[in-house]
Amino acid sequence: MNEVEELHREIEGNEQIYEKMETKSDPKKVEELTKLRVEAIKVIYSNLIEL
């Protein structure tokens, strides 16, 4: 498995966590997970650009 596939799996996992947290409506945790999500997307795009 290459790095991009690993990152996609990690984001999918984070998406599931994000959705669960969103339903619990803990604003701090939702904000934290949103930041992680954005950071993961930035990493994926920078890796895709390098390819």
MMTF fields as JSON, N, C-alpha, C and O atoms, coordinates in Angstrom:
{
  "mmtfVersion": "1.0.0",
  "mmtfProducer": "UNKNOWN",
  "numBonds": 203,
  "numAtoms": 204,
  "numGroups": 51,
  "numChains": 1,
  "numModels": 1,
  "chainsPerModel": [1],
  "groupsPerChain": [51],
  "chainIdList": ["A"],
  "bondAtomList": [4, 2, 8, 6, 12, 10, 16, 14, 20, 18, 24, 22, 28, 26, 32, 30, 36, 34, 40, 38, 44, 42, 48, 46, 52, 50, 56, 54, 60, 58, 64, 62, 68, 66, 72, 70, 76, 74, 80, 78, 84, 82, 88, 86, 92, 90, 96, 94, 100, 98, 104, 102, 108, 106, 112, 110, 116, 114, 120, 118, 124, 122, 128, 126, 132, 130, 136, 134, 140, 138, 144, 142, 148, 146, 152, 150, 156, 154, 160, 158, 164, 162, 168, 166, 172, 170, 176, 174, 180, 178, 184, 182, 188, 186, 192, 190, 196, 194, 200, 198],
  "bondOrderList": [1, 1, 1, 1, 1, 1, 1, 1, 1, 1, 1, 1, 1, 1, 1, 1, 1, 1, 1, 1, 1, 1, 1, 1, 1, 1, 1, 1, 1, 1, 1, 1, 1, 1, 1, 1, 1, 1, 1, 1, 1, 1, 1, 1, 1, 1, 1, 1, 1, 1],
  "groupList": [{"groupName": "MET", "atomNameList": ["N", "CA", "C", "O"], "elementList": ["N", "C", "C", "O"], "formalChargeList": [0, 0, 0, 0], "bondAtomList": [1, 0, 2, 1, 3, 2], "bondOrderList": [1, 1, 2], "singleLetterCode": "M", "chemCompType": "L-PEPTIDE LINKING"}, {"groupName": "ASN", "atomNameList": ["N", "CA", "C", "O"], "elementList": ["N", "C", "C", "O"], "formalChargeList": [0, 0, 0, 0], "bondAtomList": [1, 0, 2, 1, 3, 2], "bondOrderList": [1, 1, 2], "singleLetterCode": "N", "chemCompType": "L-PEPTIDE LINKING"}, {"groupName": "GLU", "atomNameList": ["N", "CA", "C", "O"], "elementList": ["N", "C", "C", "O"], "formalChargeList": [0, 0, 0, 0], "bondAtomList": [1, 0, 2, 1, 3, 2], "bondOrderList": [1, 1, 2], "singleLetterCode": "E", "chemCompType": "L-PEPTIDE LINKING"}, {"groupName": "VAL", "atomNameList": ["N", "CA", "C", "O"], "elementList": ["N", "C", "C", "O"], "formalChargeList": [0, 0, 0, 0], "bondAtomList": [1, 0, 2, 1, 3, 2], "bondOrderList": [1, 1, 2], "singleLetterCode": "V", "chemCompType": "L-PEPTIDE LINKING"}, {"groupName": "LEU", "atomNameList": ["N", "CA", "C", "O"], "elementList": ["N", "C", "C", "O"], "formalChargeList": [0, 0, 0, 0], "bondAtomList": [1, 0, 2, 1, 3, 2], "bondOrderList": [1, 1, 2], "singleLetterCode": "L", "chemCompType": "L-PEPTIDE LINKING"}, {"groupName": "HIS", "atomNameList": ["N", "CA", "C", "O"], "elementList": ["N", "C", "C", "O"], "formalChargeList": [0, 0, 0, 0], "bondAtomList": [1, 0, 2, 1, 3, 2], "bondOrderList": [1, 1, 2], "singleLetterCode": "H", "chemCompType": "L-PEPTIDE LINKING"}, {"groupName": "ARG", "atomNameList": ["N", "CA", "C", "O"], "elementList": ["N", "C", "C", "O"], "formalChargeList": [0, 0, 0, 0], "bondAtomList": [1, 0, 2, 1, 3, 2], "bondOrderList": [1, 1, 2], "singleLetterCode": "R", "chemCompType": "L-PEPTIDE LINKING"}, {"groupName": "ILE", "atomNameList": ["N", "CA", "C", "O"], "elementList": ["N", "C", "C", "O"], "formalChargeList": [0, 0, 0, 0], "bondAtomList": [1, 0, 2, 1, 3, 2], "bondOrderList": [1, 1, 2], "singleLetterCode": "I", "chemCompType": "L-PEPTIDE LINKING"}, {"groupName": "GLY", "atomNameList": ["N", "CA", "C", "O"], "elementList": ["N", "C", "C", "O"], "formalChargeList": [0, 0, 0, 0], "bondAtomList": [1, 0, 2, 1, 3, 2], "bondOrderList": [1, 1, 2], "singleLetterCode": "G", "chemCompType": "PEPTIDE LINKING"}, {"groupName": "GLN", "atomNameList": ["N", "CA", "C", "O"], "elementList": ["N", "C", "C", "O"], "formalChargeList": [0, 0, 0, 0], "bondAtomList": [1, 0, 2, 1, 3, 2], "bondOrderList": [1, 1, 2], "singleLetterCode": "Q", "chemCompType": "L-PEPTIDE LINKING"}, {"groupName": "TYR", "atomNameList": ["N", "CA", "C", "O"], "elementList": ["N", "C", "C", "O"], "formalChargeList": [0, 0, 0, 0], "bondAtomList": [1, 0, 2, 1, 3, 2], "bondOrderList": [1, 1, 2], "singleLetterCode": "Y", "chemCompType": "L-PEPTIDE LINKING"}, {"groupName": "LYS", "atomNameList": ["N", "CA", "C", "O"], "elementList": ["N", "C", "C", "O"], "formalChargeList": [0, 0, 0, 0], "bondAtomList": [1, 0, 2, 1, 3, 2], "bondOrderList": [1, 1, 2], "singleLetterCode": "K", "chemCompType": "L-PEPTIDE LINKING"}, {"groupName": "THR", "atomNameList": ["N", "CA", "C", "O"], "elementList": ["N", "C", "C", "O"], "formalChargeList": [0, 0, 0, 0], "bondAtomList": [1, 0, 2, 1, 3, 2], "bondOrderList": [1, 1, 2], "singleLetterCode": "T", "chemCompType": "L-PEPTIDE LINKING"}, {"groupName": "SER", "atomNameList": ["N", "CA", "C", "O"], "elementList": ["N", "C", "C", "O"], "formalChargeList": [0, 0, 0, 0], "bondAtomList": [1, 0, 2, 1, 3, 2], "bondOrderList": [1, 1, 2], "singleLetterCode": "S", "chemCompType": "L-PEPTIDE LINKING"}, {"groupName": "ASP", "atomNameList": ["N", "CA", "C", "O"], "elementList": ["N", "C", "C", "O"], "formalChargeList": [0, 0, 0, 0], "bondAtomList": [1, 0, 2, 1, 3, 2], "bondOrderList": [1, 1, 2], "singleLetterCode": "D", "chemCompType": "L-PEPTIDE LINKING"}, {"groupName": "PRO", "atomNameList": ["N", "CA", "C", "O"], "elementList": ["N", "C", "C", "O"], "formalChargeList": [0, 0, 0, 0], "bondAtomList": [1, 0, 2, 1, 3, 2], "bondOrderList": [1, 1, 2], "singleLetterCode": "P", "chemCompType": "L-PEPTIDE LINKING"}, {"groupName": "ALA", "atomNameList": ["N", "CA", "C", "O"], "elementList": ["N", "C", "C", "O"], "formalChargeList": [0, 0, 0, 0], "bondAtomList": [1, 0, 2, 1, 3, 2], "bondOrderList": [1, 1, 2], "singleLetterCode": "A", "chemCompType": "L-PEPTIDE LINKING"}],
  "groupTypeList": [0, 1, 2, 3, 2, 2, 4, 5, 6, 2, 7, 2, 8, 1, 2, 9, 7, 10, 2, 11, 0, 2, 12, 11, 13, 14, 15, 11, 11, 3, 2, 2, 4, 12, 11, 4, 6, 3, 2, 16, 7, 11, 3, 7, 10, 13, 1, 4, 7, 2, 4],
  "groupIdList": [1, 2, 3, 4, 5, 6, 7, 8, 9, 10, 11, 12, 13, 14, 15, 16, 17, 18, 19, 20, 21, 22, 23, 24, 25, 26, 27, 28, 29, 30, 31, 32, 33, 34, 35, 36, 37, 38, 39, 40, 41, 42, 43, 44, 45, 46, 47, 48, 49, 50, 51],
  "secStructList": [7, 7, 2, 2, 2, 2, 2, 2, 2, 2, 2, 2, 2, 2, 2, 2, 2, 2, 2, 2, 2, 2, 2, 2, 6, 7, 2, 2, 2, 2, 2, 2, 2, 2, 2, 2, 2, 2, 2, 2, 2, 2, 2, 2, 2, 2, 2, 2, 2, 2, 7],
  "xCoordList": [0.858, 0.0, 0.898, 1.852, 0.582, 1.414, 0.916, -0.122, 1.699, 1.425, 0.068, -0.639, -0.29, -1.565, -2.738, -3.703, -2.658, -3.728, -3.841, -4.946, -2.699, -2.713, -3.402, -4.208, -3.083, -3.702, -5.202, -5.978, -5.611, -7.048, -7.749, -8.832, -7.151, -7.748, -7.832, -8.827, -6.763, -6.745, -7.85, -8.525, -8.029, -9.089, -10.459, -11.336, -10.654, -11.942, -12.224, -13.35, -11.211, -11.37, -11.702, -12.57, -11.006, -11.267, -12.663, -13.32, -13.117, -14.472, -15.51, -16.467, -15.317, -16.264, -16.258, -17.313, -15.066, -14.96, -15.626, -16.364, -15.357, -15.91, -17.434, -18.071, -18.011, -19.471, -20.031, -21.055, -19.374, -19.835, -19.757, -20.684, -18.649, -18.473, -19.469, -19.984, -19.733, -20.661, -22.047, -22.742, -22.443, -23.76, -23.806, -24.871, -22.642, -22.606, -22.531, -22.761, -22.209, -22.192, -21.268, -21.647, -20.068, -19.055, -18.238, -17.352, -18.533, -17.926, -16.397, -15.804, -15.756, -14.288, -13.745, -12.79, -14.348, -13.868, -14.182, -13.372, -15.341, -15.697, -14.705, -14.254, -14.371, -13.412, -12.038, -11.38, -11.608, -10.307, -10.265, -9.285, -11.324, -11.376, -11.454, -10.917, -12.123, -12.189, -10.791, -10.421, -10.017, -8.644, -7.804, -7.033, -7.951, -7.212, -7.605, -6.761, -8.873, -9.394, -8.795, -8.357, -8.782, -8.221, -6.73, -6.235, -6.022, -4.586, -4.326, -3.405, -5.128, -4.972, -5.223, -4.517, -6.21, -6.514, -5.358, -5.0, -4.773, -3.62, -2.464, -1.807, -2.216, -1.127, -1.384, -0.475, -2.602, -2.928, -2.705, -2.093, -3.191, -3.013, -1.545, -1.112, -0.77, 0.655, 1.357, 2.256, 0.953, 1.539, 1.118, 1.921, -0.112, -0.572, 0.162, 0.475, 0.431, 1.16, 2.58, 3.111, 3.197, 4.547, 4.579, 5.598, 3.475, 3.427, 3.394, 3.351],
  "yCoordList": [-1.186, 0.0, 1.242, 1.334, 2.177, 3.38, 4.44, 4.293, 5.5, 6.548, 7.217, 7.518, 7.446, 8.11, 7.239, 7.745, 5.927, 5.019, 5.02, 5.008, 5.033, 5.069, 6.334, 6.287, 7.462, 8.724, 8.716, 9.229, 8.128, 8.032, 7.204, 7.575, 6.093, 5.264, 6.026, 5.948, 6.77, 7.55, 8.604, 8.814, 9.255, 10.272, 9.63, 10.186, 8.464, 7.775, 7.471, 7.649, 7.016, 6.756, 8.031, 8.04, 9.11, 10.393, 10.899, 11.51, 10.643, 11.052, 10.373, 11.008, 9.089, 8.352, 8.914, 9.097, 9.185, 9.765, 11.14, 11.479, 11.917, 13.27, 13.227, 14.011, 12.309, 12.196, 11.814, 12.354, 10.894, 10.496, 11.676, 11.92, 12.401, 13.526, 14.638, 15.301, 14.833, 15.88, 15.617, 16.551, 14.355, 14.035, 14.242, 14.487, 14.142, 14.391, 15.886, 16.313, 16.679, 18.142, 18.695, 19.603, 18.157, 18.737, 19.696, 19.265, 20.984, 21.958, 21.918, 22.051, 21.737, 21.719, 20.527, 20.662, 19.365, 18.166, 18.226, 17.798, 18.747, 18.884, 19.839, 19.584, 20.931, 21.895, 21.253, 21.442, 20.501, 19.824, 18.82, 18.764, 18.038, 17.047, 17.718, 17.204, 18.863, 19.602, 20.065, 19.983, 20.549, 20.982, 19.802, 19.939, 18.643, 17.449, 17.041, 16.65, 17.136, 16.771, 17.672, 17.194, 18.971, 19.931, 19.661, 19.697, 19.393, 19.114, 17.851, 17.82, 16.817, 15.564, 15.794, 15.238, 16.598, 16.889, 17.662, 17.407, 18.605, 19.352, 18.404, 18.535, 17.452, 16.49, 15.645, 15.418, 15.185, 14.366, 15.164, 14.661, 16.395, 17.189, 17.482, 17.449, 17.769, 18.035, 16.779, 16.87, 15.6, 14.345, 14.064, 13.57, 14.364, 14.143, 15.066, 14.671, 16.284, 17.232, 16.718, 16.865, 16.11, 15.565, 14.391, 14.151, 13.652, 12.516, 13.055, 12.286],
  "zCoordList": [0.0, 0.0, 0.0, 0.774, -0.866, -0.909, 0.08, 0.725, 0.165, 1.148, 0.935, 1.897, -0.317, -0.617, -0.169, 0.405, -0.43, 0.006, 1.524, 2.067, 2.211, 3.677, 4.17, 5.099, 3.546, 3.953, 3.698, 4.505, 2.567, 2.279, 3.351, 3.802, 3.763, 4.814, 6.128, 6.848, 6.427, 7.662, 7.651, 8.659, 6.524, 6.421, 6.564, 7.224, 5.952, 6.08, 7.548, 8.014, 8.274, 9.704, 10.453, 11.325, 10.11, 10.756, 10.431, 11.274, 9.206, 8.808, 9.699, 10.141, 9.957, 10.798, 12.215, 12.821, 12.741, 14.085, 14.094, 15.02, 13.06, 12.94, 12.97, 13.673, 12.204, 12.16, 13.528, 13.947, 14.225, 15.56, 16.522, 17.294, 16.471, 17.385, 17.064, 17.965, 15.789, 15.378, 15.963, 16.364, 16.01, 16.543, 18.055, 18.622, 18.706, 20.15, 20.448, 21.579, 19.422, 19.508, 20.586, 21.326, 20.674, 21.557, 20.688, 19.95, 20.775, 19.854, 19.818, 18.748, 20.969, 20.995, 20.222, 19.457, 20.419, 19.73, 18.24, 17.417, 17.891, 16.475, 15.803, 14.687, 16.481, 15.924, 15.759, 14.736, 16.757, 16.701, 15.545, 14.801, 15.4, 14.321, 12.953, 11.972, 12.893, 11.633, 11.231, 10.06, 12.198, 11.913, 11.428, 10.479, 12.077, 11.659, 10.246, 9.44, 9.964, 8.644, 7.561, 6.515, 7.823, 6.872, 6.672, 5.545, 7.761, 7.678, 6.859, 6.044, 7.07, 6.322, 4.834, 3.992, 4.511, 3.103, 2.465, 1.315, 3.207, 2.692, 2.386, 1.353, 3.28, 3.086, 1.845, 1.047, 1.685, 0.508, -0.772, -1.714, -0.816, -2.028, -2.299, -3.451, -1.252, -1.486, -1.994, -2.83, -1.492, -1.98, -3.413, -4.204, -3.759, -5.131, -6.103, -7.227, -5.668, -6.517, -6.77, -7.871, -5.735, -5.88, -6.844, -7.491, -6.949, -7.87, -9.258, -10.219]
}
